[in-house]
Amino acid sequence: MTQLQQEKDTVDINLTPQELQILSELDSRQYGFLQLNSPEHATKKMLVVKAIQYLERMLSQAHQQLKNESENLDKGINIDPKTYCKLGHFNILIEDYPKAMSAYQKFRSLRTDHWRDTNYLYGLGLVYFHFNSFNWAIKAFQQLLYIDPVYCRANEVHLRLGLIFKVTGELESSLKHFQLTLIDSAPCSLSQHEIRFHIAHLYEVSNRIKTAKEQYEQLLLEKQLPPLVRADIYRQLGWMHHCVESLGERNQRELQAIQYLQQAIEADHKSGQSLYLLGRCYASIGKVHEAFLAYRNSVDKTEGNADTWCSIGVLYQQQNQPMDALQAYICAVQLDKNHSAAWTNLGILYETSNQPRDGLACYVNAARGSASKNHGKPVHPNLLQRTKFLQQQLEGAPTPTSFNKPRLLPSIEDAWNLPITAEMNSRQQQMQQRGAAGQGVFPRGPGFVEGPSQTKRFKVEGSVEGPGPRPPLPPFYLTSQQLQMLQYLQQNQNSLTPQQQQLLLQLQNHYRLMQQHQQQLRLQQQQQQQMIRTGQPFSPRPQGPFPIGSLPQQQQQNFTRAAVPQTSSVQLPQQQQQQPYMSCPPALSSPSGVSDQELQALLSQKDIAATLAEDLLKQFAQEGELDLEQPQPVVAPTSSLPTSQPTTNLVHNPPSNIRIAKDPTPVLAIGGPMGRSSTPRNRGGLKGRGYSKIMEDASDTEEEKSQLSSSDSSTSQLKEANIKMSAREVLDSCRGAVGFQGLRRFHILSVTLPPPQPPEPPVSAVRLSREQLLPPTPSVYLESKKDAFSIQLQEFCLKHPIAVVRGMASALKMDLGLFSTKTLVEANADHPVEVRTQLQQPPDENWDPTLSRRGWACISHRSITTIAKYAQYQASSFQESLKEEHEKMTSGQHPVGGHRLDSDSDSKDSVGTSNRGLGLKKGRGKHGYKTIKFGTNVDLSDERKWRPQLQELMKLPAFARVVSASNMLTHVGHVILGMNTVQLYMKVPGSRTPGHQENNSFCSININIGPGDCEWFGVPDAYWGAIHTLCEKNNINFLHGSWWPMMEDLLEANIPVYKFLQRPGDVVWVNSGCIHWVQAIGWCNNIAWNVGPLTARQYQLAIDRYEWNKLQSFKSIVPMIHLSWNLARNIKVSDPKLFELLRNTLMKTLRHTQLITQFVRSKGVQVRFHGRGKNEASHYCGQCEEEVFNMLFIKEQEKKHVVHCLHCSRRHSPNLEGFVCLEEYHLEDLIETYDSFVMHPLNAQIQQPPTPVPTTSGTSLLSC
């Protein structure tokens, strides 16, 4: 195309000034609220499409001009990067997600400061959310909220984060974001009722049944409650009463459950899920007829429901109808290949029919389905043991021959290809006939009509009911009797008569024809299903992107509470009942009858999990599928779970000649932009009619626009402040602030820096050697008190990521017996102990809960006991170990590996794990391995109870003490349990402290009381970003999750690991930010606390983590702002770097306080002086959990005053109606502290705190 022709094409697109104005105001913020695909907005959609074409042609023209100038397109591209961002906005508004993704990624590659554009981050997060790339959506949304917490669509961001965390199982995070959405007064795509339903359901999933029930019942009292939400509430209440024993006596619960579910059906008569659950309830009380009718009606409502077919199979199996049960189970697993319950029940059916090899194949598929769908949660507690038993039994069994006894059921291979439609039709007719004669198990329901061609039957996925009667089946379809005859003849081919052989050939020919016909029907049904996808009963809200037909239900629950049918009524046969079995073929990993065509039509995995009701996110996915009839870009399907990587190769045919990335770069590539990142050279830029108007920046909110328009140019920009200013000068820089100006965000880090992110690991030119990956742990042995108090020891500890100080207790003559179990019981026997129940395994291993593969998840269950009770457990555990050791010695067996393996085997073990490496005896605890209890987080902060113990710790050198002027945490001024107080850990062999960094990256002191050892693993803080990445790959949250790193993964990632033993009396120093995890080798107690050296590095790392926690919506339990002001009051600083860091924090908080004061007074809100009480803890926002310093907002009418930050207060009420502002410090006090904080000479001594820091109990020692 010539340049003249391109210019002509560009000119052909005419845009009026009014259209240009409309386009300049469109961006990602209108997504979901401006429904361009609705008929009433057809004109505006045409305008957006025209604008897309216009920009694409402009880009094509620019590239052509550039090509004429130089063959190298990467030299000085003069295209404004915002062009791509605007294209992304336009494409997301017309729901062309692949183009939107590519345009956004191109914008990112061209702009190093892409993170400043909040509309870009919002649009990108929406696209990732659409593609179910949840990890990347989370990162984009978190960046957005960090950059602009009061973004006009912040409630939509919190809503989507709540949904994502709900799906991924991070329930507390989900609850937090839903509550932030609920309090926001801005327009939202979900109603308040729907959000409240989500919150109630989160309580239910979290097993807080009482709270969930109260929330549901409160919602039912709402007069304007939508019918669909009412139906969902009744359904959840019904299922809760069916499952939860604490809600009453069983018969009463079942009657109440049935009543609730009937009310749910009345509120939403189209809900197949409610009918299914009603059938489950009827089946549980023995009402078989009612259960069958409910299941049948459920299948009519939701054709492709594998759960319903599985329950039908259970019902048939209970009624001793194995062939019917088989076909129902096959229907279930054909609809959902990973339906673990259906595979398990099918395996049980085969076993009871004396077909163990088919049963084994089903069990293996059940285990695979459980691992892929339930994230490692076992579906049946004995499934793997049963699988292993069958494998052992069938290993030496003879190969089956044709002379064996005929099988009761078809093999799994044959059953998979059975003509389910014809067979179930035939069974239905037989049931009708038996029902007429009074012999049937299931009498005819009102929906059945006489006649073979009009018999109402269960529908399989993709079937479509026509308006008239069904056509008769082809003559070559086999009846159930003919199928049984075919099976018999095939099994006895060698002994057939000529007539029987002729009959066999005829039946085989008909069977092949029937299979071909069934395959054609399946293809037709799939095509019909694709054509009617847009006709799903879940319609989007008129004013929002979220459908409301049915709300998200429980995710990934255990087997007894899951949406899949329970198998409690069908038990696994006992081993004693087994007969010699035939040999077993390889398990069926992917039966040939299952096609992946439907999955390939999706942009990503849409079916998140089988849940109690249709999941809302699944509905989003159905709403967001590409129309396969249109020539849309095709995206390769992802794995069965949302991945941590964005979908690539999104654009198949880029429009025109626009350079849109085919391989988009991840949004938050750790360590900086990936690919070519450059600052554009604006050599005139694009030129064309209306281009500058379309690209006009419309990112400011209406409030900001009005503020800027009402102020002149001299006051529209706040004056800059710096640490060299005096307090008065800092306050003067706030003058002229209009409205909310300067308050949209508050960060201690520089606003010119991008949002905090995990660091890249140190770059190494060559891969580290084995010796470098497992370096020796820095250690020192103390011989005297002088060594312990030497400055060299402190420097040694601060120099290394982790260090072991041996001989400290003996050098200082410390009586560690004060922390022994015996002394603790004598002192305070009833003191509470938090207990973590774990399974033993070796320190270098960690198996997933299915015991089939290794993983990072470190599972434990929490409970509470007392010191006395745990002491009894600890002693009995030791006695049991001695007894086992004695038995081994007397029987001539020697424990493999000696004491080490006997004592340190730990946590979750697998059937696939050999007992050789564990030194454990089978038959103990779950899965044959020992269950242990770890006593943790024993609080020793109360001096009245633990005075001797706390006084003993005062013998330590100053840098290691709990209370010391050189310890930052001493200056907090109030107790932070476990940080500036001592905590005790009571251990048996195998007790694990999972991997973690200390809160806010502070240092840690840990002393082993003995008598046993502990094994430690440590990774330098420079590699915490790499550990964070590995956690993401293993679907574990670095901050919230419980994880135990696999050594192979760390070494493969080139991450060095310190590994050492901590013996009794040894002190382990964990430096700032060091990642570590610990396992007890023997029976021992440990004590630990945190310290904060007064160094610039410690303060910088603490502030960095404080800001990163803010981005992650994670509460920082160290109030860094409050601590910084206390440090300014209490100490003299001679380190220039530490002084600058502290001064910067003081300056920014002083300025922020003044801006808040001005804003509050401009809104007519009263500011009252509140002050601070003695030992009063720092304040955190009750909604977002961020630290609130000095200016506290509370609701005047609340009975229990909850502190709010400014942003959360404005979410409730933009003008702060009903709020009162409380001031903790007089402004003059802050001014005096700020001005008094100056640099001191290097020889200045650190000033001691004016008074000892008291504890919560009012005593004078803040320790332990």
Secondary structure, 3 states (H helix, E strand, C coil): CCHHHHHHHHHHCCCCHHHHHHHHCCCHHHCCCCCCCCHHHHHHHHHHHHHHHHHHHHHHHHHHHHHHHCCCCCCCCCCCCHHHHHHHHHHHHCCCHHHHHHHHHHHHHHCCCHHHCHHHHHHHHHHHHHCCCHHHHHHHHHHHHHHCCCCCCHHHHHHHHHHHHHHHCCHHHHHHHHHHHHHCCCCCCCCHHHHHHHHHHHHHHCCCHHHHHHHHHHHHCCCCCCHHHHHHHHHHHHHHHHHCHHHCCHHHHHHHHHHHHHHHHHHCCCCHHHHHHHHHHHHHCCCHHHHHHHHHHHHHHCCCCHHHHHHHHHHHHHCCCHHHHHHHHHHHHHHCCCCHHHHHHHHHHHHHCCCHHHHHHHHHHHHHHHHHHCCCCCCCCCHHHHHHHHHHHHHCCCCCCCCCCCCCCCCHHHHHCCCHHHHHHHHHHHHHHHHHCCCCCCCCCCCCCCCCCCCCCCCCCCCCCCCCCCCCCCCCCCCHHHHHHHHHHHHCHHHCCHHHHHHHHHHHHHHHHHHHHHHHHHHHHHHHHHHCHHHCCCCECCCCCCECCCCCCCCCCCCCCCCCCCCCCCCCCCHHHCCCCCCCCCCCCCCCCCCCHHHHCCCCCCCCCCCCCCCHHHHHHHHCCCCCCCCCCCCCCCCCCCCCCCCCCCCCCCCCCCCCCCCCCCCCCCCCCCCCCCCCCCCCCCCCCCHHHHCCCCCCCHHHHHHHHCCCCCCCCCCCCCCCCCHHHHHHCCCCCCCCCCCCCCCCCCCCCCCCCCCCCCCCCCCCCHHHHCCCCCEEECCCHHHHCCHHHHHHHHHCCEEEEECHHHHCCCCHHHHCHHHHHHHCCCCEEEEEEEEECCCCCCECCCCCCECCECCCEEEEEEHHHHHHHHHHHHHHHHHHHHHHHHCCCCCCCCHHHHHHCECCCCCCCCHHHCCCCCCCCHHHCCEEEEEEEEECCCHHHHHHHHHHHCCCCHHHCCCCCCEHHHHHCCCCCCCCCCEEEEECCCCEEEEECCHHHCEEEEEEEEECCEEEEEECHHHHHHHHHHHHHCCCCCCCCCECCCHHHHHHCCCCCEEEEECCCCEEEECCCCEEEEEECCCEEEEEEEECECCHHHHHHHHHHHHHHHHCCCCCCCCHHHHHHHHHHHCCECCHHHHHHHHHHHHHHHHHHHHHHHHHHHCCCCEEECCCCCCCCCEECCCCCCEECCEEEEECCCCCCCCECHHHHHHHCCCCCCEEEEECCCHHHHHHHHHHCCECCCCCCCCCCCCCCCCCCCCCCCCC
